[in-house]
């Protein structure tokens, strides 16, 4: 086996351009079978119609889905509570009032870094400044939350776009197009530390993949010379005569000790590990080991220097910024604080047998298939596999811990899907794909090109792969449908955010019709309300003099009365008005009155086909399709067809007001 560009290539099939072809004769280029099934070939416009669409189309599609998720569920869950509160404080409260920031009063279990929220603050500041440029306009607090979530969604899409572009450079546009199919739509705009880490890892992975087919300085200079030869040298300036001449120094042709792509890969992944999630080191380590000792694309000493420089920059930034914001008496490095073992343990195989199947249902088996049939995927998936194996030794396991490596799994799945697609719709043998065109790599020749390969596909193989492709297409459509349904279900799991929005509408109507509204509301939110969406972005009455509290540790009703609260959002009305709380309005022994109505929250989701079971449901659905009786309905209906899903809700949060 010979190795070329960091990948194994069969010596009998690798591209050979060492001999200059004679004019008028066909130059034969032998292509490895696995490369031919994924790399773009001269007839891509006939065979791979999916690659004809511009790449920006897939980026825009993913961004639209993320915006749909933001609009459906903009509220905050407990996992992203710190980052959302920190972004609110940075966007709304001046830095001189640091003592009023939320994290100092409610620090949480462990401290988190402020570098992510600070970047979002600077990223969104131009938008906020533009919206308030006239000096009169004011943005509602909840709109700040929409702006912040959209900014994170843009960063997520941009990081995925860079992976897609590097994929098109190395594996071809068809793989790049299929890569756009597999993504976690909902959590791409959620402010958990793992999302920040995923974005940085995506940038690092895109640099790593691009380094597989590097463009040398010599090649760049040759392209510039060729351009000047064809189009002429550009003028030196508008006011001067003459043209610019290229002067190539000997030192400018020499390659640096470590390429920009390799440096970028080290910087982004190591920065993500030091600042956001320390376990990301398990992604960087196998990449460095393989690239230094196996593929020899990086030299050891330059890589060590790049790691040292990145480490110094990262540690200095996080310790300086977080020590200031947390007002710590000593240097604070948040990622060294960890207490995950206190939240339960799972068996070692839990990631492989459960969580990866849940977050990459379609991509997981396709990635396994790609590993078997394509040696390049083994190089690609080695860091992800090593990372999951290391994380399996940690007792407490959650799907968000492996979130940063999901795009790598998705890319491997895209390679596997492309291979199935190529075999299924291969109408001719590889030898028949001859075309009198030459690739850019053979710029010195002017002969036609004959693409041949030892790979052969029988009619039985094509039929079999067509069946698999049809099944995968149906699965992908079902996955897209499930994603939309899961977004709708997830939107019902934020009763705290819904309660905050509802109470502002309710009290503003009451206060507008009451001329004696001298006493402004003083609202208390219990722990459950705060954990399910009641962030500081939802304190919409602050500009009108409303006050808010989420003080913990209050055990008796007398303590709530002493604090002077006028309204309560609580899950335990019986603590304040007794068991017979539904009749609190007519009772004189309590100072609280339960406002009629309550906020529902998600109880459970169950698969139910209705009377007659799945056969009756399938028959009714097919009958509607055949008769054409299809009408669009929102939520759990798709064109009039009721999905076999029942969502059960139950009362979660009650509003109490002082009599």
C-alpha positions as CSV (number, residue, x, y, z in Angstrom):
1,X,0.0,0.0,0.0
2,X,1.3,3.4,-0.9
3,X,0.2,6.5,1.1
4,X,-0.6,9.7,-0.6
5,X,-2.0,12.9,1.0
6,X,-2.4,11.1,4.3
7,X,-4.6,8.3,3.0
8,X,-4.1,4.7,2.0
9,X,-4.3,4.2,-1.8
10,X,-4.0,1.0,-3.7
11,X,-0.8,1.0,-5.7
12,X,-2.5,-0.5,-8.7
13,X,-5.2,2.1,-8.9
14,X,-3.7,5.4,-7.7
15,X,-3.6,8.4,-10.1
16,X,-0.5,8.4,-12.3
17,X,0.5,11.6,-14.0
18,X,4.3,11.1,-14.1
19,X,4.5,10.7,-17.9
20,X,3.6,13.5,-20.2
21,X,0.9,12.3,-22.6
22,X,1.3,12.7,-26.3
23,X,-1.0,15.0,-28.2
24,X,-4.3,13.4,-29.4
25,X,-3.9,10.4,-27.2
26,X,-6.0,9.5,-24.2
27,X,-4.4,9.8,-20.8
28,X,-5.5,7.0,-18.4
29,X,-6.2,8.0,-14.8
30,X,-6.8,5.1,-12.4
31,X,-9.0,6.0,-9.5
32,X,-9.3,4.1,-6.2
33,X,-12.8,2.5,-5.9
34,X,-13.6,4.0,-2.5
35,X,-12.6,7.5,-3.8
36,X,-14.5,7.1,-7.0
37,X,-17.7,6.4,-5.1
38,X,-17.5,9.6,-3.1
39,X,-15.4,12.1,-4.9
40,X,-17.1,14.2,-7.7
41,X,-16.4,12.9,-11.2
42,X,-16.8,14.6,-14.6
43,X,-20.5,13.6,-14.9
44,X,-21.7,14.9,-11.6
45,X,-24.4,17.0,-13.2
46,X,-26.0,13.8,-14.6
47,X,-25.6,11.4,-11.7
48,X,-25.5,13.5,-8.5
49,X,-28.3,16.0,-8.9
50,X,-28.3,16.8,-5.2
51,X,-24.9,18.4,-5.6
52,X,-26.2,20.8,-8.2
53,X,-27.9,22.9,-5.5
54,X,-25.7,25.6,-4.1
55,X,-24.2,24.9,-0.7
56,X,-25.8,28.1,0.7
57,X,-29.2,26.5,0.2
58,X,-28.5,23.8,2.8
59,X,-27.1,26.4,5.2
60,X,-30.2,28.5,4.8
61,X,-32.4,25.5,5.3
62,X,-30.7,24.5,8.5
63,X,-30.9,28.1,9.8
64,X,-34.6,28.3,9.0
65,X,-35.2,25.2,11.0
66,X,-33.3,26.6,13.9
67,X,-35.3,29.8,13.7
68,X,-38.5,27.7,13.8
69,X,-37.2,26.0,17.0
70,X,-36.3,29.4,18.5
71,X,-39.8,30.8,17.8
72,X,-41.5,27.6,19.1
73,X,-39.5,27.4,22.4
74,X,-37.6,30.6,23.2
75,X,-37.5,30.0,26.9
76,X,-34.7,28.8,29.1
77,X,-34.1,25.4,30.6
78,X,-32.0,24.8,33.7
79,X,-29.0,23.5,31.7
80,X,-28.5,26.8,30.0
81,X,-29.6,29.0,33.0
82,X,-26.1,30.5,33.7
83,X,-25.3,31.4,30.2
84,X,-28.7,33.0,29.5
85,X,-28.6,35.0,32.7
86,X,-25.1,36.1,32.1
87,X,-25.9,37.2,28.5
88,X,-28.9,39.2,29.9
89,X,-26.7,41.0,32.4
90,X,-24.0,41.8,29.9
91,X,-26.5,43.1,27.3
92,X,-28.7,45.1,29.7
93,X,-26.7,46.0,32.8
94,X,-23.6,48.2,32.7
95,X,-20.3,46.6,33.7
96,X,-20.0,49.1,36.5
97,X,-22.9,47.5,38.3
98,X,-21.3,44.0,38.5
99,X,-22.7,43.4,42.0
100,X,-26.3,43.3,40.5
101,X,-25.4,40.4,38.2
102,X,-27.4,37.3,38.7
103,X,-24.5,34.8,39.1
104,X,-23.3,36.5,42.3
105,X,-26.7,36.0,44.0
106,X,-27.3,32.6,42.5
107,X,-23.9,31.1,41.6
108,X,-25.2,27.6,40.8
109,X,-23.5,24.3,41.6
110,X,-20.2,25.1,39.9
111,X,-18.9,28.4,38.3
112,X,-19.0,28.7,34.5
113,X,-16.9,30.8,32.2
114,X,-18.0,34.3,31.0
115,X,-16.1,34.1,27.7
116,X,-19.0,32.6,25.8
117,X,-21.6,35.2,27.0
118,X,-19.0,38.0,26.4
119,X,-18.5,37.0,22.8
120,X,-22.3,36.9,22.3
121,X,-22.6,40.3,23.8
122,X,-20.1,41.8,21.4
123,X,-21.6,39.8,18.5
124,X,-25.1,41.1,19.1
125,X,-24.2,44.6,20.1
126,X,-24.2,46.0,16.5
127,X,-27.8,44.7,16.0
128,X,-29.0,46.2,19.3
129,X,-27.3,49.5,18.5
130,X,-28.9,49.6,15.0
131,X,-32.4,48.9,16.5
132,X,-32.0,51.7,19.0
133,X,-30.1,54.1,16.8
134,X,-32.8,56.8,16.9
135,X,-32.5,57.2,20.7
136,X,-36.2,56.7,21.2
137,X,-36.8,53.1,20.4
138,X,-36.6,50.5,23.2
139,X,-36.3,46.8,22.7
140,X,-38.5,44.5,24.8
141,X,-36.5,42.2,27.1
142,X,-37.9,39.1,25.4
143,X,-36.6,40.4,22.1
144,X,-33.1,40.5,23.5
145,X,-33.5,36.8,24.1
146,X,-34.6,36.2,20.5
147,X,-31.6,38.2,19.2
148,X,-29.2,36.2,21.4
149,X,-30.6,32.9,20.4
150,X,-30.5,33.8,16.7
151,X,-26.8,34.9,17.1
152,X,-25.9,31.5,18.5
153,X,-27.9,29.8,15.7
154,X,-25.9,31.8,13.1
155,X,-22.6,30.7,14.7
156,X,-23.7,27.1,14.7
157,X,-24.7,27.2,11.0
158,X,-21.5,29.0,10.1
159,X,-19.4,26.4,11.8
160,X,-21.3,23.6,10.0
161,X,-20.9,25.5,6.8
162,X,-17.1,25.5,7.2
163,X,-17.2,21.7,7.7
164,X,-19.3,21.4,4.6
165,X,-16.9,23.5,2.5
166,X,-13.9,21.5,3.6
167,X,-15.9,18.3,2.9
168,X,-16.5,19.5,-0.6
169,X,-12.8,20.1,-1.0
170,X,-11.8,16.7,0.2
171,X,-14.7,14.3,-0.4
172,X,-16.7,16.1,-3.1
173,X,-19.9,18.1,-3.3
174,X,-22.3,15.2,-3.1
175,X,-20.9,14.2,0.4
176,X,-21.1,17.9,1.3
177,X,-24.7,18.1,0.3
178,X,-25.7,15.0,2.2
179,X,-23.9,16.3,5.2
180,X,-26.5,19.1,5.4
181,X,-29.2,16.6,6.1
182,X,-28.0,15.3,9.5
183,X,-28.1,18.0,12.2
184,X,-29.4,18.7,15.7
185,X,-31.8,21.5,15.0
186,X,-33.1,22.3,18.4
187,X,-30.0,22.5,20.5
188,X,-28.0,24.5,18.0
189,X,-29.4,27.7,19.5
190,X,-29.4,26.6,23.2
191,X,-26.9,28.2,25.5
192,X,-25.4,25.1,27.1
193,X,-21.6,25.0,27.4
194,X,-21.5,22.0,25.0
195,X,-23.0,24.1,22.2
196,X,-20.1,26.6,22.5
197,X,-17.7,23.7,22.6
198,X,-19.4,22.1,19.5
199,X,-19.0,25.3,17.5
200,X,-15.3,25.6,18.2
201,X,-14.8,21.9,17.6
202,X,-16.5,22.3,14.2
203,X,-14.1,25.1,13.3
204,X,-11.2,22.8,14.3
205,X,-12.6,19.8,12.4
206,X,-13.0,21.9,9.3
207,X,-9.4,23.0,9.5
208,X,-8.3,19.4,10.0
209,X,-10.2,18.0,7.0
210,X,-8.9,20.8,4.8
211,X,-5.4,19.8,5.8
212,X,-5.9,16.5,4.1
213,X,-5.6,18.2,0.7
214,X,-3.5,21.2,1.4
215,X,-2.7,23.9,-1.1
216,X,1.0,24.8,-1.0
217,X,2.5,28.3,-1.4
218,X,4.2,27.2,-4.6
219,X,0.8,26.2,-6.0
220,X,-0.7,29.5,-5.1
221,X,2.2,31.4,-6.7
222,X,1.9,29.3,-9.9
223,X,-1.9,30.1,-10.0
224,X,-1.2,33.8,-9.6
225,X,1.4,33.7,-12.4
226,X,-1.0,31.8,-14.7
227,X,-3.8,34.3,-14.0
228,X,-1.5,37.2,-14.8
229,X,-0.3,35.4,-18.0
230,X,-3.9,35.0,-19.2
231,X,-5.5,38.3,-18.0
232,X,-2.5,40.5,-17.7
233,X,-0.9,42.0,-14.6
234,X,-3.1,44.4,-12.6
235,X,-2.0,48.1,-12.3
236,X,0.0,49.1,-9.3
237,X,-2.5,51.8,-8.4
238,X,-5.1,54.0,-10.0
239,X,-2.8,57.0,-10.1
240,X,0.3,55.3,-11.4
241,X,1.3,53.9,-14.7
242,X,2.8,50.5,-15.2
243,X,1.8,47.1,-13.9
244,X,2.6,45.1,-10.8
245,X,5.3,42.5,-11.3
246,X,5.5,39.3,-9.2
247,X,8.8,39.0,-7.4
248,X,9.1,35.6,-5.8
249,X,11.6,35.2,-3.1
250,X,13.1,31.9,-2.3
251,X,11.8,32.1,1.3
252,X,8.2,32.8,0.2
253,X,8.1,29.4,-1.5
254,X,9.1,27.5,1.6
255,X,6.3,26.0,3.6
256,X,6.0,27.1,7.3
257,X,6.9,24.5,10.0
258,X,3.1,24.0,10.6
259,X,0.3,24.8,8.2
260,X,-2.4,27.3,8.9
261,X,-5.0,24.6,8.8
262,X,-3.1,22.5,11.4
263,X,-2.6,25.5,13.6
264,X,-6.3,26.4,13.4
265,X,-7.3,22.9,14.3
266,X,-5.1,22.9,17.4
267,X,-6.2,26.4,18.4
268,X,-10.0,25.9,18.2
269,X,-10.2,22.4,19.7
270,X,-7.7,23.2,22.5
271,X,-9.4,26.5,23.3
272,X,-12.8,24.7,23.5
273,X,-11.3,22.2,25.9
274,X,-9.6,24.7,28.2
275,X,-12.4,27.2,28.3
276,X,-15.7,25.2,27.9
277,X,-15.4,21.4,28.3
278,X,-12.1,19.9,29.4
279,X,-13.0,16.5,28.1
280,X,-12.6,17.8,24.5
281,X,-8.9,17.1,25.0
282,X,-9.9,13.5,24.1
283,X,-10.8,14.7,20.6
284,X,-7.6,16.6,20.1
285,X,-5.2,13.9,21.4
286,X,-5.9,11.1,18.8
287,X,-5.9,13.7,16.0
288,X,-2.4,14.9,17.0
289,X,-1.1,11.4,17.5
290,X,-2.3,10.1,14.1
291,X,-1.3,13.2,12.2
292,X,2.2,13.3,13.8
293,X,3.1,9.6,13.9
294,X,0.9,7.9,11.3
295,X,0.1,10.3,8.5
296,X,3.1,12.6,9.2
297,X,1.3,15.8,8.1
298,X,2.3,17.6,11.3
299,X,5.8,17.8,12.9
300,X,6.1,17.1,16.6
301,X,8.0,20.3,17.7
302,X,5.8,22.8,15.8
303,X,2.7,21.0,17.1
304,X,4.0,21.2,20.7
305,X,4.7,24.9,20.3
306,X,1.2,25.6,18.9
307,X,-0.3,23.7,21.8
308,X,1.8,25.6,24.3
309,X,0.9,29.0,22.8
310,X,-2.8,28.2,22.6
311,X,-2.8,26.8,26.2
312,X,-1.2,30.0,27.5
313,X,-3.6,32.2,25.7
314,X,-6.7,30.2,26.7
315,X,-5.7,29.8,30.4
316,X,-4.8,33.5,30.7
317,X,-8.1,34.6,29.1
318,X,-10.4,32.4,31.2
319,X,-8.6,32.9,34.5
320,X,-8.4,36.7,34.0
321,X,-12.0,37.2,32.8
322,X,-13.7,34.8,35.2
323,X,-11.7,35.9,38.2
324,X,-12.9,39.4,37.6
325,X,-16.6,38.5,37.0
326,X,-16.8,36.0,39.8
327,X,-15.0,38.4,42.2
328,X,-12.8,35.6,43.3
329,X,-10.0,36.2,45.8
330,X,-7.7,33.8,43.8
331,X,-7.3,32.9,40.2
332,X,-10.4,31.0,39.0
333,X,-10.4,28.4,36.2
334,X,-14.0,27.3,36.0
335,X,-13.4,24.1,34.0
336,X,-11.4,22.6,36.8
337,X,-14.5,22.6,39.0
338,X,-16.5,19.4,38.3
339,X,-19.1,17.5,40.3
340,X,-20.9,15.4,37.7
341,X,-20.6,12.2,39.7
342,X,-23.2,13.7,42.2
343,X,-26.0,13.4,39.5
344,X,-26.1,9.6,39.1
345,X,-24.2,7.0,37.1
346,X,-24.9,4.9,34.0
347,X,-23.2,1.7,32.7
348,X,-20.1,2.1,30.5
349,X,-21.9,1.1,27.3
350,X,-24.7,3.7,27.7
351,X,-23.4,6.1,25.0
352,X,-23.0,3.4,22.4
353,X,-26.2,1.4,23.2
354,X,-28.6,4.3,24.0
355,X,-27.6,7.9,23.7
356,X,-25.9,7.9,20.3
357,X,-28.9,6.1,18.9
358,X,-31.2,8.7,20.2
359,X,-29.3,11.8,19.0
360,X,-28.1,10.3,15.7
361,X,-30.8,7.8,14.9
362,X,-30.1,7.7,11.1
363,X,-26.5,8.8,11.1
364,X,-25.3,6.2,13.6
365,X,-25.8,3.1,11.5
366,X,-24.7,4.9,8.3
367,X,-21.5,5.9,10.0
368,X,-20.8,2.3,11.0
369,X,-21.4,1.2,7.4
370,X,-19.0,3.9,6.2
371,X,-16.3,2.8,8.6
372,X,-16.5,-0.7,7.2
373,X,-16.3,0.2,3.5
374,X,-14.1,3.4,3.4
375,X,-10.7,3.6,5.1
376,X,-10.8,7.4,5.1
377,X,-13.8,7.3,7.4
378,X,-11.7,5.4,10.0
379,X,-9.3,8.3,10.0
380,X,-12.2,10.7,10.4
381,X,-14.0,8.8,13.2
382,X,-11.0,7.8,15.3
383,X,-11.2,11.0,17.4
384,X,-14.9,10.6,18.0
385,X,-14.6,7.0,18.9
386,X,-11.7,7.7,21.3
387,X,-13.7,10.6,22.8
388,X,-16.8,8.4,23.5
389,X,-14.7,5.6,24.9
390,X,-13.0,8.0,27.4
391,X,-16.4,9.5,28.3
392,X,-17.7,6.0,28.9
393,X,-15.4,5.8,32.0
394,X,-17.2,8.8,33.5
395,X,-20.1,7.6,35.7
396,X,-22.6,10.3,35.0
397,X,-23.6,10.3,31.3
398,X,-25.8,12.7,29.3
399,X,-26.3,13.1,25.6
400,X,-25.1,16.7,25.7
401,X,-21.7,15.5,26.8
402,X,-21.1,13.9,23.4
403,X,-22.8,16.7,21.5
404,X,-19.5,18.2,20.1
405,X,-18.6,15.0,18.2
406,X,-22.1,14.5,16.6
407,X,-21.1,16.5,13.4
408,X,-18.2,14.1,12.9
409,X,-20.6,11.2,13.0
410,X,-22.9,13.0,10.6
411,X,-20.1,13.5,8.2
412,X,-19.2,9.8,8.3
413,X,-22.9,9.1,7.7
414,X,-22.9,11.4,4.7
415,X,-20.0,9.5,3.1
416,X,-21.9,6.2,3.7
417,X,-25.1,7.6,2.2
418,X,-23.2,8.9,-0.8
419,X,-21.7,5.5,-1.5
420,X,-25.1,3.9,-1.4
421,X,-26.5,6.6,-3.7
422,X,-23.7,6.2,-6.2
423,X,-24.0,2.4,-6.4
424,X,-27.8,2.5,-6.6
425,X,-27.9,4.9,-9.5
426,X,-24.8,3.9,-11.4
427,X,-26.1,3.3,-14.9
428,X,-22.7,2.7,-16.5
429,X,-19.5,1.0,-15.4
430,X,-16.8,3.3,-14.2
431,X,-14.9,2.9,-17.4
432,X,-17.9,4.4,-19.3
433,X,-17.5,7.7,-17.5
434,X,-14.7,8.7,-19.9
435,X,-15.0,12.3,-20.9
436,X,-12.7,14.5,-23.0
437,X,-12.0,16.8,-20.1
438,X,-9.1,17.0,-17.7
439,X,-9.2,17.8,-14.1
440,X,-7.4,20.9,-12.7
441,X,-4.6,18.8,-11.2
442,X,-3.5,17.9,-14.8
443,X,-3.2,21.5,-15.9
444,X,0.0,20.7,-17.9
445,X,-1.6,18.2,-20.2
446,X,-4.0,18.8,-23.1
447,X,-5.1,15.3,-23.7
448,X,-8.5,13.8,-23.1
449,X,-9.0,11.9,-19.9
450,X,-10.0,8.3,-19.4
451,X,-11.3,7.4,-15.9
452,X,-11.1,3.8,-15.1
453,X,-11.4,1.7,-12.0
454,X,-11.3,-1.9,-11.0
455,X,-14.6,-1.4,-9.1
456,X,-17.5,-3.2,-10.7
457,X,-21.2,-3.1,-9.8
458,X,-23.6,-5.9,-10.7
459,X,-27.3,-5.3,-11.5
460,X,-28.2,-7.2,-8.3
461,X,-26.0,-4.8,-6.3
462,X,-27.7,-1.8,-7.9
463,X,-31.2,-3.1,-7.1
464,X,-30.2,-4.0,-3.5
465,X,-28.7,-0.5,-2.9
466,X,-31.8,1.1,-4.5
467,X,-34.0,-0.6,-1.9
468,X,-31.7,0.5,0.9
469,X,-31.7,4.1,-0.5
470,X,-35.5,4.1,-0.6
471,X,-35.7,2.9,2.9
472,X,-33.2,5.5,4.0
473,X,-35.1,8.2,2.2
474,X,-38.3,7.2,4.0
475,X,-36.3,7.1,7.3
476,X,-34.9,10.6,6.7
477,X,-38.4,12.0,5.9
478,X,-39.7,10.3,9.1
479,X,-36.7,11.8,11.0
480,X,-37.6,15.3,9.6
481,X,-41.2,14.8,10.7
482,X,-40.1,13.6,14.1
483,X,-37.8,16.7,14.5
484,X,-40.7,19.0,13.8
485,X,-43.0,17.1,16.2
486,X,-40.3,17.0,18.9
487,X,-39.9,20.8,18.6
488,X,-43.6,21.2,19.2
489,X,-43.5,18.8,22.2
490,X,-40.4,20.5,23.6
491,X,-42.3,23.9,23.4
492,X,-44.8,22.5,25.9
493,X,-42.0,21.8,28.4
494,X,-41.4,25.4,29.5
495,X,-44.3,26.2,31.8
496,X,-42.1,28.7,33.7
497,X,-41.6,30.9,30.6
498,X,-45.3,30.6,29.6
499,X,-46.3,31.6,33.2
500,X,-44.1,34.7,33.1
501,X,-45.5,35.8,29.8
502,X,-49.1,35.1,31.0
503,X,-48.9,36.9,34.3
504,X,-47.7,40.1,32.6
505,X,-50.6,40.1,30.2
506,X,-53.0,39.3,33.0
507,X,-51.7,42.0,35.5
508,X,-51.4,44.7,32.8
509,X,-55.1,44.2,31.9
510,X,-56.1,44.3,35.6
511,X,-53.9,47.4,36.3
512,X,-55.2,49.2,33.3
513,X,-58.7,49.0,34.5
514,X,-57.9,49.9,38.1
515,X,-57.2,53.5,38.9
516,X,-55.9,52.5,42.4
517,X,-52.8,50.6,41.1
518,X,-50.4,52.6,43.2
519,X,-48.8,49.4,44.5
520,X,-46.6,47.8,41.9
521,X,-46.5,44.0,41.7
522,X,-43.7,42.2,43.6
523,X,-43.6,38.7,42.1
524,X,-41.9,35.6,43.6
525,X,-41.0,32.7,41.4
526,X,-40.3,29.3,42.9
527,X,-37.5,26.9,41.9
528,X,-39.6,24.9,39.3
529,X,-40.7,28.1,37.6
530,X,-37.1,29.3,37.3
531,X,-35.9,26.0,36.0
532,X,-38.5,25.9,33.2
533,X,-38.1,29.2,31.5
534,X,-38.4,32.1,33.9
535,X,-35.1,33.9,33.1
536,X,-34.4,37.6,33.6
537,X,-35.3,38.1,30.0
538,X,-38.9,37.4,30.9
539,X,-39.1,40.1,33.6
540,X,-41.1,42.3,31.2
541,X,-42.5,44.7,33.8
542,X,-39.2,45.9,35.2
543,X,-39.3,49.2,33.4
544,X,-42.8,49.8,34.9
545,X,-41.6,49.4,38.4
546,X,-42.3,45.7,38.9
547,X,-40.0,43.8,41.2
548,X,-39.0,40.1,41.0
549,X,-37.6,37.6,43.4
550,X,-36.5,34.0,43.2
551,X,-35.3,33.7,46.7
552,X,-34.8,30.1,47.8
553,X,-35.2,28.5,51.2
554,X,-38.6,29.9,52.2
555,X,-40.4,27.1,54.1
556,X,-43.6,28.7,55.5
557,X,-46.3,31.0,54.2
558,X,-45.5,33.5,56.9
559,X,-42.0,34.0,55.4
560,X,-43.6,34.9,52.0
561,X,-45.9,37.4,53.7
562,X,-43.1,39.0,55.6
563,X,-41.1,39.6,52.4
564,X,-44.0,41.7,51.1
565,X,-44.7,39.7,47.9
566,X,-47.9,40.6,46.1
567,X,-48.0,37.7,43.7
568,X,-46.6,34.2,43.7
569,X,-45.9,31.7,40.9
570,X,-45.7,28.4,42.6
571,X,-46.2,24.7,42.1
572,X,-47.5,24.2,45.7
573,X,-50.6,26.4,46.3
574,X,-51.5,24.2,49.3
575,X,-48.5,25.6,51.2
576,X,-50.1,29.1,51.2
577,X,-53.9,28.4,51.3
578,X,-54.2,24.8,52.5
579,X,-55.5,21.7,50.8
580,X,-58.8,23.4,49.8
581,X,-57.0,25.9,47.7
582,X,-59.6,26.0,45.0
583,X,-62.0,27.9,47.3
584,X,-59.4,30.3,48.6
585,X,-61.3,33.3,47.3
586,X,-64.2,32.8,49.8
587,X,-62.0,32.1,52.8
588,X,-61.0,34.6,55.4
589,X,-58.2,32.6,57.1
590,X,-55.6,33.3,54.3
591,X,-54.1,36.3,52.8
592,X,-53.7,34.7,49.3
593,X,-56.2,34.0,46.6
594,X,-55.6,31.5,43.8
595,X,-56.3,33.2,40.4
596,X,-58.6,31.0,38.3
597,X,-56.7,29.1,35.6
598,X,-53.2,27.6,35.7
599,X,-50.3,26.9,33.5
600,X,-50.0,23.4,32.1
601,X,-46.8,21.5,31.6
602,X,-45.8,18.4,29.8
603,X,-46.7,15.2,31.7
604,X,-45.9,12.4,29.2
605,X,-45.9,11.5,25.5
606,X,-47.5,8.3,24.4
607,X,-47.8,6.4,21.1
608,X,-51.6,5.9,20.5
609,X,-53.2,4.8,17.2
610,X,-56.7,5.2,18.5
611,X,-59.7,2.8,18.1
612,X,-58.8,-0.2,15.9
613,X,-55.1,0.1,16.5
614,X,-52.4,0.8,13.9
615,X,-54.3,-1.0,11.1
616,X,-57.3,1.3,11.4
617,X,-55.1,4.4,11.6
618,X,-53.1,3.3,8.5
619,X,-56.3,2.6,6.6
620,X,-57.8,6.0,7.5
621,X,-54.6,7.8,6.6
622,X,-54.3,6.1,3.2
623,X,-58.0,6.7,2.5
624,X,-57.4,10.5,3.0
625,X,-54.4,10.4,0.7
626,X,-56.2,8.5,-2.0
627,X,-59.3,10.7,-1.9
628,X,-57.1,13.8,-1.8
629,X,-58.8,15.1,1.3
630,X,-55.7,16.7,2.6
631,X,-55.7,20.0,4.5
632,X,-52.8,21.6,6.4
633,X,-53.3,21.6,10.2
634,X,-50.7,22.7,12.7
635,X,-49.1,20.8,15.6
636,X,-49.6,17.0,15.6
637,X,-51.4,17.0,12.3
638,X,-49.8,16.7,8.9
639,X,-52.1,17.6,6.0
640,X,-55.1,16.4,8.0
641,X,-53.4,13.1,9.0
642,X,-53.4,12.7,12.8
643,X,-50.1,11.4,14.0
644,X,-50.3,8.5,16.4
645,X,-48.9,10.6,19.2
646,X,-50.8,11.7,22.3
647,X,-49.3,14.5,24.4
648,X,-50.6,14.6,28.0
649,X,-50.5,17.8,29.9
650,X,-51.1,18.5,33.6
651,X,-51.3,21.7,35.8
652,X,-47.9,22.7,36.9
653,X,-47.8,26.4,38.0
654,X,-50.4,28.4,39.8
655,X,-50.7,32.2,40.3
656,X,-51.5,33.5,43.7
657,X,-52.3,37.1,44.5
658,X,-52.6,39.0,47.8
659,X,-56.1,39.9,48.8
